[in-house]
């Protein structure tokens, strides 16, 4: 390439001005122990600009401060240095630090002294590398500006010379490095790397060859042969494939013109390595090249062109053996320089390589250790066996990496700890030939950890010992000591309290009566025994604060037995008592609405029944069940349902007396106890409540919902038997109101035909207990088939509960479905007993015949049972008694029950899984609320709610929901079961969607075992 190819496209003078505009501020450091000198200097130089650049003044008041400041600012241009500071020679000593230790040869040093003649100028200038020496009186405002300006000009000239020198050195080194490259891609990468070093800036560039693919299969198009930064993925691609057409146009233009191009935000360097070989370097940032002299850049480009011309010649001249030897020598130097122990062991357990650190530890040379076994250096047989086991595990490819910490006793008898890592060295075929290990001495860390543990234990003991407040008194009950906790609680300091009577500082009243408690210290002095505060007490602090406390006072005796004083120890239990009060409140109130809960309501109801039976009082029980609440909950979500319940509570609060009791006793069920109230007034209050609810329009996210209520009313009289019967009657009255059309109030009357009929049809607590005692429950079984094969093989049977109910003539022995009695069972706490009956009977019938089919047995668990801590033990006993294989049991839990009892449900489900049982989530999708929780539940099967399945062939919405639930379940590793499968068309559609199992009338109706159930 000839010199005329290296041509700059823009004007040099304009570039210089543009570069000057982007230069940083001059750094000038003022070092003087006189604050006034700093102030005057700052005032004189604050608006000074030299070569268009402002000054950045740094200040230090001592040589020590200046040293710290200089270490972080190596680009300081001028230093104004006081001679006499901490010592008479402090300033002169700092000169040596700047020149010799920091190596700041270009920095201009101006010595200033306030004591003329203290240090002879000639001597100072001869012995110290300084640039000027002045007294402070000489440096007037004008002379100071002149002196600093001259120094900055000198610094700039020296800095420019240094930069030129650095650039030339870089170019020389770059040329030498690039000449060693033996492939065009490596050369291109090296060019960009060296250019980045020359510019002292990150380079995001492309080196492009004009014609010819790097692979040699295309001689016409221009290809990218080297790139960095965001363009690194473009190597070996045609130039026109770049997404940034600005780059393509700039490179093509530079090559076509055969010269450099400079744009506002880019630069292209053109070079010609040979008549048929051209290249271009594209650089982001047009200003980047202005940071160095263009002459240097021309020289650099000329060197690059020379490297491109000679790249193939360099490749032939490289001798592989010399490179290998150089690398080996370098690697050996690195290994020996490491302070850690590095070693290589062959399969026979002999050392093949040891670095200097390891050899020195054993008093050997690396050569002396080669060929020797580990046993020659490790005397501990247990440690030696452990090391050999590690080596064997790596050699046998059982482990790819072993990392452990071992204790080793050195020759001096000192215990040392080493963190050792071993990995295999494999040959070309993948077989382990040797293993390499690195051991790091972690003794200091281990000792530090041990000291830290001991210190932590001491701190913990100390903290435990001062956790309580402590007050000591003399024999007269006057305070002589208080620890910090006692000071904080009483509001008195030791100095203020010392010598005062304890009762003046330690003021305590009873929590409930607020009556002052007898001073425990005086009691202890009188009775000479340990005294505790009677009942819950409150400490009245000096600043008006109150603290719940527990305390005890004990006498202090001298060696001879004489009473010396009293030690009072008390503990702040404010948070504990507040928590207890909160827990007591939570135990009796509903968390959502703040109303009392069912348990507390039943206690108050029992008191009302007793007052009616004993004193003839008359009360009214109002049972309120919301209508259409499920619509809101299912369509708008549980958050909307919760908000609706809170609004209903607020509405009802304005319809009755303050003395009446409103409670939330179920999901959407409320109860109102009106004490000392005639039935007529209770009826009016119920109608008022009904009107209030019906007139309320609930809005949520832009939609309005209308809800209603069915209300049952029961009079509480002397004839009322108990709360269970009372609640059953209220339930019957409410149920009757629903059956008669909802949004109405129905009063329970034993002689009313409608009430009698509903009561006979509703299986209450007494009927359910009777059914359990008389054995009236039955199990029917419905098959669950697999959809994977054409036979639809039965893989599981679901046990479904029925109860025999005598409802009157003509209906003897009628089977009642769960929907009719499960709500009552849940309300009266009978589901636990019913679940146990189902589990035992299902296991029993399985052992008597179902088990011969090889099918799994599916058993439903209620939400109540999920909170029964003894249920798991019961299941374990049944499994053992009937020799039931746990893997054949699949317990089904409804979506709603699992979410509402999430924490206990997770515990029960995890325990069942540990026993080997399977789990299914039943009625999934009915609430559409459990997607968030599904990933936390350890279930195996997910049963898609039948309400989506039965209309899958006619409803695109239901089909989409089933498909989504099935896809999501499979993604989570769950198998799916579709319910309510009643036709072949539904079966075919489920198969198309990939559902795993199906259950419904198409495959079989529920029936007793042996009568269609198996």
Beta strands, then each sheet from edge to edge (+ up, - down):
strand 1: 26-31
strand 2: 49-50
strand 3: 53-60
strand 4: 78-82
strand 5: 108-113
strand 6: 132-135
strand 7: 205-209
strand 8: 223-227
strand 9: 261-262
strand 10: 266-274
strand 11: 277-284
strand 12: 341-346
strand 13: 351-354
strand 14: 401-409
strand 15: 415-426
strand 16: 432-441
strand 17: 469-474
strand 18: 479-482
strand 19: 507-510
strand 20: 531-532
strand 21: 537-540
strand 22: 546-557
strand 23: 563-572
strand 24: 619-627
strand 25: 661-664
strand 26: 669-674
strand 27: 697-700
strand 28: 703-706
strand 29: 708-716
strand 30: 744-747
strand 31: 777-786
strand 32: 794-805
strand 33: 814-817
strand 34: 856-861
strand 35: 889-894
strand 36: 918-924
strand 37: 941-944
strand 38: 975-978
strand 39: 997-998
sheet 1: 2+ 3- 1- 4- 5- 6-
sheet 2: 8+ 7- 11+ 10- 9+
sheet 3: 13+ 12- 16+ 15- 14+
sheet 4: 18+ 17- 23+ 22- 20+
sheet 5: 18+ 17- 23+ 22- 21+ 19-
sheet 6: 25+ 26- 24+ 29- 30-
sheet 7: 27+ 28-
sheet 8: 33+ 32- 31+ 39- 38- 37- 36- 35- 34-
end
